[in-house]
Amino acid sequence: MAIFGGLDLHFNYQNTKMNKVRLIYTGLLLLTATICSLAQPIKYEIRPDGTFDINGSSVSLTNCYPAIDNSSLKPLKIVITARGSSKTIQYVLLDGIFELNFSYLENALVINPSLKGMKTKIGFVSVLREAQTMGVQKLYRTATQIMGQGGMHDWPTDKTDLSRYGPLTGLVPESGSTLVISTRDYTKYNAFTNVFPTNRHGGNKLIEVCVATEQLPVAKLPAIYFTENESAFQAMQREASSVAQFMQVKNDKKQTYHWCSWYYSYYYLTEKMLSGYLTEFNALTPRVPIQTVQIDAGYHPHVGDWLEPSEKFPNGVEPSIKEIIANNYKAGIWIGPYMIGNRSKTYLAHPDWILRTNDGKPVINMAMYGEGRLWGAMDEEIYTLDTSNPAVMEHMRTVFRTFRKMGITFFKTDFMLYGAVDSHKVKRHTPGKTSIEYQREFFDMIRQEIGPESFWLGCIAPYASMLGYVDGMRISADISPNWQGGKSMFDESKGAQHINNVWWQNDPDAIILREKYNDMTDEEARSMILWIGMLGGMINTSDLFHEIPAERTALFRFLEPSETKLTATFPFIDKAEKLDVLVKKYPSRKSAAILFTNRTDEAVTATYTLKQLTGISEGTCFNWSEKGSEILGKKSDITLTINPHESKLIYVAPDGNSPKGMNLGGKQ
């Protein structure tokens, strides 16, 4: 029987042979917990058989039940205790206790899972397994890494390519409040949400919330949080802010505006070429006000030999770094900290420094046995450094310390996913920790050596483990100079905007400014450029300012950020609109910019009210560009026709003042 006020409800399952106990007892009360239904709209119900429901305002999860390594629990006994608004389920197992504690923190329902006395090795712990969702129309996905298909998606039917969800998953109803499932603690474990294809589960939309324990001893697991908001975007952004607060994200760097060598020079960049570029950049009047000049991959003879001179940089990179600084730019460098080539001096001297599989074979991340080789080097294989080895940590500490002593204050660390290997899959020099723990120890060291003032950009990186370390994060595939080559940039920047300037500055990749060696029309290029400028994240290019047309240079100047980071929103992210609409507000002027982009292959005509876009009921509208503004008159709604791949930028001012004297970044 159920007894409230701290007493126990016991239910004996010692003789059951059921794989998953889901008995329904007519007449037994559901244990329903709420703290003032108005203040806590998310409720939970616990049944005597250990199943439970989570009920939001519009979305519910029913028949929730925990599992270990994809097998539902087979408890000997279930003990349910109630203390005020907090309740606990104990699943007494043959070799230990699985416990779920339900409580509230502010407006979040929190489930704290823990294991007691478990001696068997466990790879995955599911707080709820194959729970049925009710009222869900779409999924709002936070990606786990670059090209992670973030954003709004239909529920998968046959394929499971969207099955592993990252730090936040939004369950979006047709109307009403979005329910967000999240973990906030990424200091030790990876946690994710699986969604199961409907065609394989009788049309039901089933989910699983899971923690990867990597077959290591485990006790307390990260809590699972359930929050909601009527706006899908705000629901995700607010929970992302809670994650950032928990992970002590600083996010205190100015919005970056820089030049990177990769997308024009690639790995062909030489010391002489860079020197020539700097001379030409400085000859422009006025000079393009970029903050940083960053040397990308190719300065090294082999990956792993970061401090060795090469044919392209025969004196090493230090003279070039000094030259960058002497020209009044900050200096940046690319590095792949986990990477080491099989022909590098470092590997040949220390073959014991690499990560190996359990059978002793090297973990090979890239194999290039034919004609093509990475960045023109001779290496046939690229391995991963084992950072659990103190000698490896000391070696990489020396590398970063040396770079910092050269004067480098911008670090682009690439292929960071190489460190995200579950510990039970590899042999480490010093075993006993999860992959995230090893990663974060490595990241601690990097941040110590580069200093808190340096800007750190993560690339091809695991999002969760880098929270609290990096200032910027690449979110999309490498951009290429054609319209289709920007698809990943458009999709991923839209899908990750809720974490932009919350976890870090999103990096949608370099802007293609040049006209030559570019398959885009002028309007296509302009659409990409304005889109990246509107987002409020990182802004960079690899094109040569002295070789591109003056109009494109003026357009890049138009994007220069202000001292205050301004993050755009997508007002229709959960709706099927033919146009993509981005809105950026300027608080000091109480005005807004609206970018309408037509990514389709047909002309689109659409009408929007200013109120639904900006919150401004009526205002004076202007066509806006780097050339100035053209008044359209006082309006309460906007009707426009946009050709395929084109964009229109509209400025809205309630006071009637034009944007004269201000650029897209808000710089006065």
C-alpha positions in Angstrom: 0.0 0.0 0.0 1.1 3.6 -0.4 1.8 5.6 2.7 2.9 9.2 2.4 5.0 11.3 4.7 8.2 9.3 4.4 6.9 5.7 4.8 7.5 3.0 2.2 5.4 1.2 -0.4 6.8 -2.3 -0.9 6.0 -4.5 -3.8 7.6 -8.0 -4.2 8.6 -9.3 -7.5 10.9 -12.1 -6.4 9.1 -14.9 -8.3 8.2 -13.0 -11.5 9.6 -14.2 -14.8 8.5 -11.2 -16.8 11.1 -9.3 -18.8 9.5 -6.0 -17.9 7.0 -5.7 -15.1 4.1 -3.5 -16.2 1.2 -4.8 -14.1 -1.9 -2.6 -13.7 -3.6 -2.8 -10.4 -7.2 -1.6 -10.5 -8.0 0.5 -7.4 -4.4 1.2 -6.5 -3.7 4.9 -6.4 -1.0 6.4 -8.7 1.6 8.3 -6.7 1.2 11.8 -8.2 3.7 14.5 -7.3 3.3 18.2 -7.9 4.4 21.4 -6.3 1.7 23.9 -6.9 0.4 22.9 -10.4 0.7 26.5 -11.6 4.3 26.9 -10.6 5.3 23.3 -11.7 3.3 22.4 -14.8 5.4 19.2 -15.4 4.0 16.5 -13.2 5.0 12.9 -12.7 3.1 9.8 -11.7 4.7 6.6 -10.2 2.9 3.3 -10.3 3.4 0.5 -7.8 5.1 -1.6 -10.5 7.9 0.9 -10.9 6.7 2.4 -14.2 6.1 6.1 -14.3 4.7 8.9 -16.4 6.0 12.4 -17.1 3.2 14.9 -18.0 4.0 18.3 -19.5 1.4 20.9 -20.5 1.2 19.5 -24.0 3.6 16.5 -24.2 3.6 13.4 -22.1 5.9 10.4 -21.7 4.1 7.3 -20.6 5.1 3.8 -19.4 8.6 4.9 -18.5 10.8 2.2 -17.1 14.6 2.0 -16.6 17.0 -0.4 -18.2 20.6 -1.5 -18.0 22.5 -2.4 -21.2 19.3 -2.3 -23.2 17.5 -4.9 -20.9 14.7 -3.8 -18.7 15.2 -4.3 -15.0 14.1 -7.5 -13.3 13.7 -6.3 -9.7 13.3 -8.6 -6.8 11.5 -5.8 -5.0 10.4 -2.3 -5.6 10.4 0.3 -2.8 8.8 3.6 -3.2 9.2 6.4 -0.7 7.6 9.8 -0.5 9.0 12.9 1.3 7.1 16.0 0.6 7.2 16.7 -3.2 10.2 14.4 -3.6 9.8 10.7 -4.2 12.2 7.8 -4.8 11.8 4.5 -6.5 14.3 1.7 -5.5 14.5 -1.2 -7.8 16.1 -3.9 -5.7 18.1 -6.2 -8.1 20.0 -9.4 -7.6 23.4 -7.6 -7.4 22.5 -4.1 -6.2 20.0 -1.3 -6.2 18.9 1.0 -9.0 17.4 4.2 -7.6 15.5 7.1 -9.2 14.8 10.2 -7.2 12.1 12.7 -8.4 12.2 16.3 -7.3 11.9 19.9 -8.6 14.5 22.5 -9.1 12.9 25.9 -10.0 10.6 25.0 -13.0 12.4 21.8 -13.9 11.4 18.3 -13.0 14.6 16.5 -12.0 15.3 12.7 -12.0 18.5 11.7 -10.2 19.5 8.2 -11.0 22.1 6.2 -8.9 23.4 2.7 -8.6 24.3 1.0 -5.3 26.3 -2.1 -4.8 26.5 -3.0 -8.5 29.5 -5.2 -9.3 28.8 -6.1 -12.9 30.3 -4.0 -15.7 27.7 -1.7 -17.2 28.0 0.1 -20.6 24.7 2.0 -20.6 22.1 3.0 -18.0 18.7 4.0 -19.3 16.8 6.2 -17.0 13.8 5.4 -19.1 13.7 2.9 -21.9 11.2 2.8 -24.8 8.9 5.4 -23.2 5.9 6.3 -25.4 5.5 10.0 -26.2 2.1 11.6 -26.5 1.3 14.8 -28.3 4.7 15.1 -30.1 4.8 16.2 -33.7 8.5 17.1 -34.3 11.9 16.7 -32.7 14.2 19.7 -31.9 17.7 18.3 -31.9 20.9 19.7 -30.3 23.7 18.1 -32.2 26.5 16.2 -30.4 29.2 17.4 -32.8 29.9 19.0 -36.2 27.5 18.2 -39.0 25.3 16.6 -36.3 21.9 17.4 -38.0 20.8 19.8 -35.3 17.4 21.6 -35.4 13.8 20.6 -36.2 13.1 17.2 -37.6 10.2 14.9 -38.3 10.1 11.8 -36.2 12.1 9.0 -38.0 10.1 6.3 -39.7 12.4 3.6 -41.0 16.0 4.9 -40.5 17.8 5.5 -37.2 20.2 8.1 -38.5 18.6 10.6 -36.1 18.4 8.1 -33.3 21.2 9.4 -31.0 20.4 12.8 -29.7 22.7 15.1 -27.9 22.7 17.2 -24.8 19.2 18.6 -25.3 16.2 17.1 -27.1 13.0 19.1 -27.6 9.7 17.2 -28.0 7.6 19.7 -30.1 3.8 19.5 -30.2 1.6 20.8 -33.0 0.6 23.6 -30.6 1.4 24.3 -27.0 4.6 23.9 -25.0 7.7 22.1 -26.1 9.1 19.6 -23.5 12.9 19.6 -23.3 14.9 16.6 -22.0 18.4 17.5 -20.9 21.4 16.6 -18.7 23.4 19.4 -17.4 26.4 17.6 -16.0 29.0 16.6 -18.6 32.0 16.3 -16.4 32.1 12.5 -16.4 29.5 10.9 -18.6 28.0 11.2 -22.0 24.2 11.2 -21.9 21.8 11.2 -24.9 18.3 10.5 -26.0 17.5 7.8 -28.5 14.4 8.0 -30.7 13.0 4.8 -32.2 11.6 4.6 -35.8 7.8 4.5 -35.8 7.5 1.8 -38.5 9.4 -0.6 -36.3 7.3 0.0 -33.2 3.8 -0.1 -34.4 3.6 3.5 -35.2 4.4 4.6 -31.7 7.0 7.3 -31.0 9.3 5.8 -28.4 12.3 7.4 -26.7 15.1 6.4 -24.4 17.2 8.6 -22.1 20.5 7.0 -21.7 23.9 7.5 -19.9 27.1 5.9 -21.2 29.0 4.5 -18.3 31.8 2.8 -20.4 31.9 -0.4 -18.2 33.5 1.4 -15.3 32.4 1.4 -11.7 29.5 3.8 -11.3 27.5 5.2 -8.4 25.9 8.6 -8.9 24.8 9.4 -12.5 24.0 12.8 -14.0 20.5 14.1 -13.3 17.9 14.3 -16.1 16.0 17.6 -16.4 12.6 18.1 -17.9 11.6 21.7 -18.8 9.1 23.4 -21.1 8.2 26.6 -22.8 5.5 27.6 -25.3 8.2 28.8 -27.8 10.2 25.9 -29.1 13.3 28.1 -29.6 13.1 29.6 -26.2 12.5 26.2 -24.6 15.8 25.0 -26.1 17.7 28.2 -25.5 16.7 28.5 -21.9 17.7 25.0 -21.1 21.0 25.5 -23.0 21.5 28.5 -20.6 20.9 26.2 -17.6 23.4 23.8 -19.0 25.9 26.6 -19.5 25.4 27.8 -15.9 26.0 24.3 -14.5 29.1 23.8 -16.6 30.5 27.2 -15.7 30.6 28.5 -19.2 32.1 32.0 -19.3 31.4 33.1 -22.9 33.1 36.4 -22.2 35.1 36.9 -25.4 34.3 39.6 -28.0 32.6 38.3 -31.2 35.5 37.3 -33.4 36.1 38.8 -36.8 39.2 37.3 -38.4 41.1 36.0 -41.4 42.1 32.3 -41.7 44.5 30.9 -44.3 42.7 27.7 -45.2 39.9 28.4 -47.7 42.0 30.2 -50.2 45.6 29.0 -49.7 44.8 25.6 -48.1 47.9 23.7 -47.1 50.0 25.5 -49.8 50.5 28.6 -47.6 54.2 29.5 -47.1 56.0 31.9 -45.0 56.7 34.1 -48.0 53.0 34.1 -49.2 51.8 35.1 -45.7 54.3 38.0 -45.5 53.0 39.2 -48.9 49.4 39.0 -47.8 50.1 41.1 -44.7 51.8 43.8 -46.8 48.8 44.0 -49.1 46.3 44.0 -46.3 48.0 46.9 -44.7 48.1 48.8 -48.0 44.3 49.0 -48.0 42.9 52.4 -47.0 41.2 52.1 -44.6 42.5 48.7 -43.4 39.9 46.0 -43.0 39.5 45.9 -39.2 40.0 42.2 -38.6 41.2 41.3 -35.2 43.2 38.1 -36.0 45.3 36.5 -38.7 45.3 32.7 -38.3 47.7 30.2 -39.9 45.8 27.0 -40.7 47.0 23.4 -41.4 50.1 22.8 -43.5 52.9 24.7 -41.7 54.1 21.4 -40.1 56.1 18.6 -41.9 53.8 16.0 -40.3 50.8 16.1 -38.0 52.2 15.7 -34.5 55.5 17.5 -35.3 54.0 20.9 -34.5 57.2 22.7 -33.6 59.3 21.4 -36.4 60.2 23.5 -39.4 59.0 22.5 -42.9 59.7 23.4 -46.5 56.9 26.0 -46.4 58.1 27.4 -43.1 61.8 26.7 -43.0 62.3 28.8 -39.9 59.3 27.4 -38.1 56.2 29.5 -37.6 57.6 31.8 -35.0 58.9 34.5 -37.5 55.5 34.6 -39.2 53.8 34.9 -35.8 56.0 37.8 -34.9 55.3 39.4 -38.3 51.5 39.1 -37.8 51.8 40.8 -34.4 54.1 43.5 -35.7 51.4 44.3 -38.2 49.0 44.9 -35.3 46.9 41.8 -35.6 46.5 39.0 -33.1 48.1 35.8 -34.1 46.3 32.5 -34.5 47.4 28.9 -35.2 45.7 25.6 -36.2 46.6 22.4 -34.4 45.2 18.9 -34.2 46.2 18.1 -30.6 45.2 14.4 -30.7 46.7 13.7 -34.2 50.0 12.1 -34.9 51.2 10.8 -38.2 53.0 7.4 -38.6 56.0 9.2 -40.3 56.3 12.0 -37.8 59.4 12.3 -35.7 57.2 12.3 -32.6 55.7 8.9 -33.4 58.9 7.3 -34.5 60.5 8.4 -31.2 57.5 7.4 -29.1 55.4 4.6 -30.7 54.1 3.9 -27.2 52.3 7.2 -27.0 49.3 6.3 -29.2 45.9 4.9 -28.3 45.5 1.2 -29.1 42.5 -1.1 -29.3 42.1 -3.9 -26.7 44.0 -6.3 -28.9 47.0 -3.9 -29.1 46.4 -2.5 -32.6 46.7 1.3 -33.2 43.5 3.3 -33.3 43.7 4.5 -36.9 41.7 7.6 -37.7 42.8 8.1 -41.2 44.3 5.6 -43.6 45.7 6.9 -46.9 47.3 4.0 -48.7 46.9 5.4 -52.2 47.8 8.5 -54.0 46.0 11.0 -51.8 47.8 12.0 -48.6 46.7 14.4 -45.9 47.9 17.9 -46.5 50.7 16.7 -48.9 52.6 14.8 -46.2 53.8 11.2 -46.6 51.9 9.7 -43.7 49.9 6.7 -44.6 48.1 6.5 -41.2 47.0 9.1 -38.6 46.8 7.9 -35.0 45.5 9.3 -31.7 47.7 10.3 -28.8 46.9 8.6 -25.5 46.5 11.5 -23.1 46.3 9.3 -20.1 50.0 8.9 -20.5 51.8 11.6 -18.4 54.6 11.8 -21.0 52.0 12.7 -23.7 50.4 15.3 -21.5 53.8 16.9 -20.8 54.8 16.8 -24.5 51.5 18.6 -25.5 51.9 21.0 -22.6 55.3 22.0 -24.1 53.7 22.5 -27.5 51.0 24.8 -26.3 53.3 26.6 -23.9 55.7 27.3 -26.8 53.0 28.6 -29.1 51.8 30.9 -26.3 55.3 32.2 -25.8 55.5 33.0 -29.5 52.6 35.4 -28.9 49.7 33.3 -30.3 46.4 34.1 -28.6 44.0 32.4 -31.0 44.0 28.6 -31.1 42.0 26.5 -33.6 42.1 22.9 -32.3 40.8 20.4 -34.9 39.8 16.7 -35.0 39.0 16.8 -31.3 36.6 13.9 -31.8 39.7 11.6 -31.8 39.7 11.8 -28.0 36.1 10.8 -27.7 36.7 7.0 -27.6 34.8 5.0 -24.9 37.3 3.7 -22.4 36.1 0.1 -22.6 37.0 0.0 -26.3 40.7 0.9 -25.9 43.8 0.2 -23.8 45.0 3.4 -22.1 48.3 3.9 -20.4 46.5 4.8 -17.2 43.0 3.2 -17.1 40.1 3.7 -14.8 38.3 6.9 -16.1 35.7 7.7 -18.7 36.5 9.2 -22.0 35.0 12.5 -21.0 37.2 12.6 -17.9 40.4 12.0 -20.0 39.2 14.7 -22.5 38.5 17.3 -19.8 41.9 16.7 -18.2 43.5 17.3 -21.5 41.4 20.4 -22.1 42.2 21.7 -18.6 45.9 21.5 -19.5 45.3 23.3 -22.9 43.4 26.1 -21.3 46.1 26.5 -18.5 48.8 26.9 -21.2 47.0 29.2 -23.6 45.7 31.4 -20.8 42.2 32.6 -20.1 42.6 35.6 -22.5 43.2 33.4 -25.6 40.4 32.6 -27.9 39.9 28.9 -28.3 38.0 27.5 -31.3 37.0 23.8 -31.3 36.6 22.0 -34.6 35.3 18.5 -35.4 34.8 18.3 -31.7 32.5 16.6 -29.2 30.2 19.4 -27.9 29.5 18.0 -24.4 33.1 17.5 -23.2 34.2 20.9 -24.6 31.6 22.9 -22.7 33.2 25.5 -20.5 36.6 25.4 -22.3 36.2 26.7 -25.9 35.1 30.2 -26.9 34.0 29.1 -30.4 32.8 25.9 -32.1 32.6 24.8 -35.7 29.1 23.5 -36.3 29.0 22.7 -40.0 30.9 21.0 -42.8 33.7 22.8 -44.7 32.1 25.4 -46.9 32.8 25.4 -50.6 32.4 28.1 -53.3 29.1 27.0 -54.7 25.5 27.2 -53.5 25.2 23.5 -52.7 28.4 23.8 -50.7 26.7 26.0 -48.2 23.8 23.6 -47.4 25.4 22.3 -44.3 26.2 25.8 -43.1 22.6 26.9 -43.6 21.1 23.8 -41.9 23.5 23.5 -39.0 23.6 27.2 -38.1 19.8 27.3 -38.0 19.7 24.1 -35.9 22.4 25.3 -33.5 21.3 29.0 -33.1 19.8 28.2 -29.6 23.3 27.5 -28.3 25.0 30.4 -30.1 26.5 32.9 -27.6 25.1 30.6 -24.9 27.7 27.8 -24.9 30.1 29.5 -27.2 30.2 31.5 -30.4 29.0 29.2 -33.2 31.4 29.1 -36.2 29.3 28.5 -39.4 32.7 28.5 -41.3 34.4 30.9 -43.6 32.7 33.5 -45.7 33.5 33.2 -49.5 34.0 36.8 -50.6 35.9 36.3 -53.8 34.2 36.4 -57.2 36.8 34.5 -59.1 37.2 30.8 -58.4 33.7 30.8 -57.2 30.6 29.1 -58.8 28.1 31.2 -56.9 26.1 34.1 -58.5 26.4 37.5 -56.9 23.0 37.0 -55.2 23.9 33.5 -53.9 27.2 34.8 -52.4 25.4 37.7 -50.9 22.8 35.5 -49.3 25.5 33.4 -47.6 27.4 36.4 -46.5 24.4 38.2 -45.0 23.2 35.0 -43.3 26.5 34.5 -41.5 26.7 38.2 -40.6 23.2 38.1 -39.1 23.8 35.0 -36.8 25.9 36.8 -34.3 28.6 34.1 -34.1 32.1 33.9 -35.5 32.8 35.9 -38.7 35.9 35.0 -40.8 37.1 34.7 -44.3 40.1 33.3 -46.1 39.9 35.5 -49.2 42.5 38.2 -49.9 41.1 41.6 -49.3 43.4 43.2 -51.8 42.3 40.8 -54.6 38.5 40.9 -54.2 36.2 43.5 -55.6 35.8 46.6 -53.5 32.0 45.9 -53.2 32.7 42.6 -51.5 35.2 44.2 -49.2 32.6 46.8 -48.3 30.1 44.0 -47.6 32.6 42.3 -45.2 33.1 45.6 -43.4 29.4 45.8 -43.1 29.5 42.7 -40.9 32.0 44.0 -38.4 30.7 43.2 -34.9 30.1 45.7 -32.2 31.4 45.4 -28.6 28.1 43.8 -27.6 27.3 40.4 -29.0 23.9 40.4 -30.8 22.3 37.0 -31.4 19.7 36.6 -34.1 16.6 34.4 -33.7 14.5 32.3 -36.1 10.9 33.2 -35.3 9.5 30.3 -37.5 11.9 27.6 -36.6 9.1 25.2 -35.7 6.9 26.1 -38.7 7.0 25.1 -42.4 7.8 28.4 -44.0 9.1 28.7 -47.6 11.5 31.5 -46.6 14.1 31.4 -43.9 13.7 34.4 -41.6 16.3 35.7 -39.2 15.7 38.6 -36.8 18.4 40.6 -35.0 17.4 43.2 -32.5 19.4 46.4 -31.6 18.4 47.2 -28.0 20.1 50.6 -28.0 18.0 51.8 -30.9 14.9 49.7 -30.1 15.0 48.6 -33.7 15.5 45.3 -35.6 17.0 43.9 -38.8 15.1 41.1 -40.6 16.8 38.9 -43.2 14.6 37.0 -45.6 16.4 34.2 -47.5 14.9 32.1 -50.2 16.9 28.8 -50.3 14.4 27.2 -52.7 14.6 27.0 -56.5 11.4 29.0 -57.1 10.4 32.6 -56.4 8.5 33.0 -53.2 5.9 35.7 -52.2 5.1 36.0 -48.5 3.5 38.4 -46.1 4.5 38.8 -42.4 3.3 41.2 -39.7 6.1 43.1 -37.9 4.6 42.1 -34.6 5.1 38.4 -35.2 8.6 39.0 -36.5 10.0 41.6 -34.1 7.4 42.4 -31.5 7.2 45.9 -33.0 3.5 46.6 -33.9 4.4 49.3 -36.4 7.5 50.9 -37.6 9.3 52.6 -40.5 10.9 50.0 -42.8 14.0 50.4 -44.9 15.8 48.3 -47.5 19.2 48.0 -46.0 22.7 47.2 -47.4 26.3 48.1 -47.1 25.5 50.9 -49.6 23.0 52.6 -47.3 19.2 52.4 -46.7 16.1 53.1 -48.8 12.9 54.1 -47.0 9.9 51.9 -47.7 7.5 53.8 -45.4 5.6 53.2 -42.2 4.3 49.6 -42.0 2.6 47.1 -39.8 3.2 44.2 -42.2 5.6 43.3 -45.0 4.9 41.6 -48.3 7.8 40.7 -50.5 8.8 38.5 -53.4 12.2 36.9 -53.4 13.8 35.1 -56.3 15.6 31.7 -55.8 18.7 31.8 -53.7 18.3 35.6 -53.0 17.9 37.5 -49.8 16.4 40.8 -48.7 17.5 42.7 -45.6 14.9 45.0 -44.0 15.5 47.4 -41.1 12.6 48.3 -38.8 12.6 51.4 -36.6 9.6 52.4 -34.5 11.1 55.9 -34.2 11.4 56.3 -37.9 15.2 56.8 -37.9 17.2 55.1 -40.6 20.2 52.8 -39.8 22.6 55.5 -40.9 25.8 55.3 -39.0 25.3 51.7 -38.0 26.3 48.4 -39.7 24.7 45.0 -39.5 26.8 44.0 -36.5 25.4 47.0 -34.6 28.7 48.9 -34.7 28.0 52.7 -34.7 
